[in-house]
Amino acid sequence: MNENDSEEALGYAMAYIEQHYQKDLTIEQLAKVAGISSRHFMRLFKKRYGYSAIDYLALYRIERAQQLMRTGVQYRLRDIARHVGYHDDMYFRRKFKQISGIPPAAFVKNGRQKIVAYHSSNIGQLLALQITPCAAPADHPWTDYYQRKYKTNSVLPLSSYEETKREELRLAAPDFIIGVDSLVSAEEQESLGEIAPAFFVPWMEYDWRKHMSAIAQFLGRTAVAETWLNHYERKARTASEQIKNVIKDDSLLILRICGGRITVLGSRSIRTVFYDDLLVVPARGVNEMSDEKQVSPAQLMDFDADRLLLIVDEDALSKSSWKSLADSELWNNLKAVRNGRVAFLPPYPWVEYTAFTNELLLDEALKLWRNCT
């Protein structure tokens, strides 16, 4: 069985788990769905996803349980356990805590708290802590996705005007407000603190992991953050091994076209996932850049990148700039372009620098080059 066939077989098994998670599934059943032997199935699944098929079944069941708890309907825990396929209440509680970091009763209690994502970046920070914000910026391009994924229509869309925003929050009466320190004045922080206990993430002092941990500490959810981060590191190690098998030691340059500018992404971007977590080799000179840097088409040759990853913003000027670049001789003479090793990501959510976005990227990264080796 070649790599594409095994990938397809594992996809069948993964889909089968997600469709039949309420049933008592066995390795034998799943291997049969995949069309391979049980032993081979177990080895391939663990190698591809970093955990066993039975572990994935448990993870998926607990995610479905969390989804039911977020609806606000007062389901009994035993009914939730039965619904997601567990007939032993104690075992359900144990698996829930193992995967979520907290017991189910604490999860339900926490879910009743009204926590505001005052700035767009806070949405992805809170979601990683299993918190659906009660209010978030209305102009965030990806807010609709968060609402669809978490099946909630109760997120209050916040105005972009400070005074209006504060009045909306007073009426909402939240339990906590989470913001970004560099985006609010000291006066505004004080005003928000009068509405509810507020924490403003030290954006430049901390990286995304510390952003998440600091919020968790403020909200009393340190165990949730630690569990999530352990899961992320495990997932990153698995993804790194697979990407290494595909792209070897090829160097990577990550670019964004925003308006009329071409920029090399800085250290507070998805570049940290590729270079630090997935251990992809950075293009020449990238490590010396901490901040986002604008470059000209002529300067792209200096990076000598084997592969390019491009994010093109969705506005008309950005698209026009990309078309001009793509048609240029300078672009078409780049090594990565000549070898057909250019991959693309849409701007959202990938321009976000949050725990939630970075975990999504671990799932997405290998797909970028699977058919572009």
C-alpha positions in Angstrom: 0.0 0.0 0.0 1.5 3.3 -1.1 1.3 6.5 1.0 -1.7 8.0 -0.8 -3.6 4.7 -0.4 -2.8 4.4 3.3 -3.8 8.1 3.8 -7.1 7.4 2.1 -7.7 4.2 4.2 -6.9 6.1 7.4 -9.3 8.8 6.3 -12.1 6.3 5.9 -11.4 5.0 9.4 -11.3 8.5 10.9 -14.7 9.4 9.2 -16.2 6.1 10.5 -15.1 7.0 14.0 -16.7 10.4 13.8 -20.0 9.0 12.3 -20.3 6.0 14.8 -18.6 7.3 17.9 -21.6 6.5 20.0 -21.1 2.7 19.4 -18.6 0.3 20.9 -15.9 0.4 18.2 -13.0 -2.0 18.1 -9.7 -2.0 16.3 -10.9 -5.0 14.3 -13.9 -3.1 13.0 -11.9 0.0 12.1 -9.2 -2.0 10.4 -11.9 -3.7 8.3 -13.2 -0.3 7.3 -9.7 0.7 6.3 -9.2 -2.5 4.4 -6.0 -3.5 6.1 -4.9 -5.9 8.9 -5.5 -4.8 12.5 -1.8 -4.8 13.3 -0.9 -2.7 10.2 -3.8 -0.4 10.9 -2.7 0.3 14.5 0.8 1.1 13.4 -0.2 3.4 10.5 -2.8 5.3 12.6 -0.4 6.0 15.4 2.3 7.0 13.0 0.0 9.4 11.1 -1.9 11.0 14.0 0.4 10.6 17.0 -2.2 8.6 19.0 -4.1 5.4 18.6 -7.5 5.0 17.0 -9.0 4.2 20.4 -7.4 7.4 21.9 -8.9 9.4 19.0 -12.3 7.9 19.7 -12.1 9.0 23.3 -11.0 12.5 22.2 -13.8 12.8 19.7 -16.4 11.6 22.3 -15.2 14.1 24.9 -15.3 16.9 22.3 -18.9 16.0 21.6 -19.7 16.0 25.3 -18.2 19.5 25.6 -20.3 20.6 22.8 -23.5 19.5 24.5 -22.4 21.2 27.7 -21.8 24.5 25.9 -25.4 24.6 24.7 -26.6 25.8 28.1 -29.2 23.0 28.4 -29.1 21.4 31.8 -28.3 17.8 30.7 -27.5 15.3 33.4 -23.9 14.1 33.2 -24.9 10.5 33.0 -27.2 11.3 30.0 -24.3 13.1 28.3 -22.0 10.1 29.0 -24.5 7.7 27.4 -25.1 10.0 24.4 -21.4 10.0 23.5 -20.9 6.3 24.0 -19.9 5.8 27.7 -22.0 3.5 29.9 -19.7 3.8 32.9 -20.1 7.2 34.6 -16.9 7.0 36.6 -14.9 6.1 33.5 -16.5 9.0 31.6 -15.5 11.4 34.3 -12.0 10.1 34.3 -11.6 10.4 30.5 -13.1 13.8 30.5 -10.6 15.1 33.1 -7.7 13.4 31.3 -8.6 15.1 28.0 -10.0 18.4 29.2 -7.8 19.1 32.2 -10.8 19.5 34.5 -13.7 17.3 35.6 -17.0 17.6 33.7 -18.8 19.4 36.6 -16.1 22.1 36.6 -16.4 22.4 32.9 -20.1 23.0 33.1 -19.6 25.5 35.9 -16.9 27.4 33.9 -19.2 27.4 30.9 -21.6 29.6 32.8 -19.0 32.3 33.1 -19.3 35.2 30.7 -15.8 36.0 29.4 -15.2 38.8 26.9 -12.6 38.6 24.1 -12.0 42.4 23.9 -9.6 42.1 21.0 -9.6 39.8 18.0 -6.5 37.9 19.1 -8.2 37.0 22.4 -10.7 34.8 20.6 -8.2 32.2 19.6 -6.5 32.4 23.0 -9.8 31.7 24.8 -11.0 28.9 22.5 -7.8 26.9 23.3 -8.8 27.2 27.0 -12.3 25.7 26.0 -13.9 29.1 26.5 -16.4 30.4 23.9 -16.3 34.2 24.5 -19.7 35.8 25.3 -18.6 38.9 23.4 -16.0 39.5 20.6 -15.2 42.2 18.0 -17.9 42.3 15.3 -15.4 43.2 12.6 -13.2 40.1 13.0 -13.3 38.2 9.6 -13.4 34.8 11.2 -16.0 35.4 14.0 -18.6 33.5 11.9 -16.4 30.4 11.9 -16.1 30.4 15.7 -19.9 30.7 16.0 -20.5 27.9 13.5 -17.9 25.6 15.0 -19.1 26.0 18.5 -22.8 26.2 17.6 -23.5 29.3 19.5 -25.4 32.4 18.4 -25.0 34.1 21.7 -21.7 35.9 21.0 -22.3 39.6 21.4 -20.7 41.4 18.4 -18.8 44.4 19.9 -18.6 47.8 18.2 -15.2 49.1 17.1 -15.9 52.4 18.9 -14.5 52.5 22.4 -17.4 54.3 24.1 -20.1 52.2 22.4 -18.1 49.0 23.2 -17.9 49.9 26.9 -21.6 50.5 27.0 -22.3 47.2 25.3 -20.2 45.5 28.0 -21.9 47.3 30.9 -25.2 45.9 29.6 -23.8 42.4 29.1 -22.4 42.4 32.6 -19.5 39.9 32.0 -17.6 38.0 34.7 -14.2 38.7 33.1 -12.7 40.8 30.3 -9.6 39.7 28.4 -7.7 42.1 26.2 -4.2 42.9 24.8 -2.1 45.4 26.7 -0.6 47.2 23.7 -4.0 47.9 22.2 -5.5 49.8 25.1 -4.5 52.9 27.0 -4.1 52.9 30.7 -7.3 55.0 31.0 -9.3 52.4 29.0 -7.9 49.6 31.0 -9.1 51.3 34.2 -12.6 51.9 32.7 -12.9 48.2 31.7 -11.7 47.1 35.1 -14.7 49.0 36.6 -17.1 46.8 34.5 -15.5 43.5 35.4 -12.2 42.0 36.5 -9.9 42.5 33.4 -6.6 41.1 32.3 -4.6 42.5 29.4 -2.2 40.1 27.9 1.5 41.3 27.8 1.7 41.0 24.0 5.4 41.9 23.4 6.8 40.4 26.6 5.3 36.9 26.1 5.1 34.4 23.2 1.8 32.7 22.4 2.3 29.9 24.9 2.8 32.4 27.7 -0.1 34.5 26.5 -2.3 31.4 26.9 -0.8 30.4 30.3 -1.1 33.9 31.7 -4.8 34.1 30.8 -5.4 30.6 32.2 -3.7 31.7 35.5 -5.9 34.8 35.7 -9.1 32.8 35.1 -8.1 29.9 37.4 -7.7 27.4 34.5 -4.0 26.5 34.7 -4.7 22.8 34.5 -6.7 23.3 31.2 -3.8 25.2 29.7 -1.2 22.6 30.8 -3.3 19.8 29.3 -3.8 21.7 26.1 -0.1 22.5 25.7 0.9 18.9 26.4 -1.5 17.8 23.6 -0.1 20.4 21.3 3.6 19.4 21.8 2.7 15.8 21.2 0.9 16.7 18.0 3.7 18.9 16.9 6.3 16.1 17.2 4.2 13.8 15.1 3.5 16.4 12.4 7.2 17.4 12.4 8.3 13.8 11.7 5.8 13.5 8.8 6.8 16.9 7.3 10.5 15.9 7.5 9.7 12.8 5.4 8.0 14.9 2.7 10.2 18.0 2.4 13.5 16.7 3.9 15.8 19.6 4.5 14.3 22.1 2.1 14.3 25.6 3.3 11.1 27.6 3.6 10.2 31.3 3.2 6.8 32.5 4.4 5.5 35.7 2.7 2.4 37.8 3.0 1.1 40.2 0.4 -0.9 42.9 2.1 -2.0 45.8 -0.1 1.0 46.8 -2.1 3.5 45.3 0.3 5.4 42.0 0.3 6.5 41.1 3.8 8.4 38.3 5.4 6.5 37.2 8.5 8.0 38.1 11.8 8.4 36.1 15.0 4.9 36.8 16.1 3.2 34.8 13.4 2.7 31.3 12.1 6.4 31.2 11.3 7.0 30.0 14.8 4.9 26.9 14.1 6.9 26.0 11.0 10.4 26.9 12.2 10.3 26.2 16.0 7.6 23.5 16.4 7.7 21.6 13.0 11.5 22.2 12.7 11.3 23.2 9.0 14.5 24.8 7.9 14.1 28.6 7.6 15.2 30.3 4.4 18.6 32.1 4.4 18.5 35.2 6.6 15.1 34.7 8.2 16.4 33.8 11.6 18.0 37.3 11.8 14.5 38.9 11.4 12.4 39.3 14.6 9.9 41.7 13.2 7.9 41.6 10.0 10.0 43.0 7.1 9.0 44.4 3.8 10.9 43.2 0.8 11.0 44.0 -2.9 10.6 41.3 -5.6 14.3 41.6 -6.4 15.3 40.8 -2.8 13.4 37.5 -2.8 16.2 35.9 -4.7 18.6 36.5 -1.8 16.7 34.2 0.5 17.4 31.2 -1.8 14.3 29.4 -0.5 13.6 25.8 -1.7 9.9 26.3 -0.9 7.6 29.3 -0.6 4.4 29.7 1.5 2.3 32.6 0.4 -0.6 34.4 2.2 -2.4 36.9 -0.1 -4.9 39.2 1.6 -8.4 39.2 0.1 -8.7 42.9 -0.7 -8.5 44.1 -4.3 -5.1 45.8 -4.0 -3.5 42.7 -2.5 -4.9 40.5 -5.2 -3.7 42.9 -7.9 -0.2 43.1 -6.3 -0.1 39.3 -6.3 -1.1 39.1 -10.0 1.7 41.6 -10.9 4.2 39.6 -8.9 3.2 36.3 -10.3 3.5 37.6 -13.9 7.0 39.1 -13.2 10.2 37.6 -14.5 11.8 38.0 -11.0 9.2 35.8 -9.4 9.3 33.1 -12.1 13.0 32.9 -11.8 12.9 32.0 -8.1 14.1 28.4 -7.4 10.9 27.5 -5.5 8.7 28.8 -8.3 10.7 27.0 -11.0 10.4 23.7 -9.1 6.7 24.1 -8.5 7.1 24.3 -4.7 4.8 27.2 -3.9 2.0 26.7 -1.4 -0.8 29.0 -0.3 -2.8 29.7 2.8 -5.8 32.1 3.0 -5.3 35.1 5.3 -7.7 34.0 8.0 -7.2 32.4 10.4 -3.5 32.1 9.5 -2.5 35.7 10.2 -3.6 35.2 13.8 -1.0 34.6 16.5 -2.9 32.4 18.9 -2.8 28.9 20.4 -6.0 27.9 18.6 -4.8 28.9 15.2 -1.4 27.3 15.7 -3.0 23.9 16.5 -5.2 24.2 13.4 -2.0 24.8 11.4 -0.5 21.5 12.6 -3.3 19.7 10.9 -3.0 21.8 7.8 0.8 21.9 7.3 1.3 18.5 5.8 -1.5 19.0 3.3 0.4 21.9 1.9 3.1 19.7 0.4 1.6 16.2 0.1 1.1 16.6 -3.6 3.9 19.0 -4.1 7.1 17.1 -3.1 
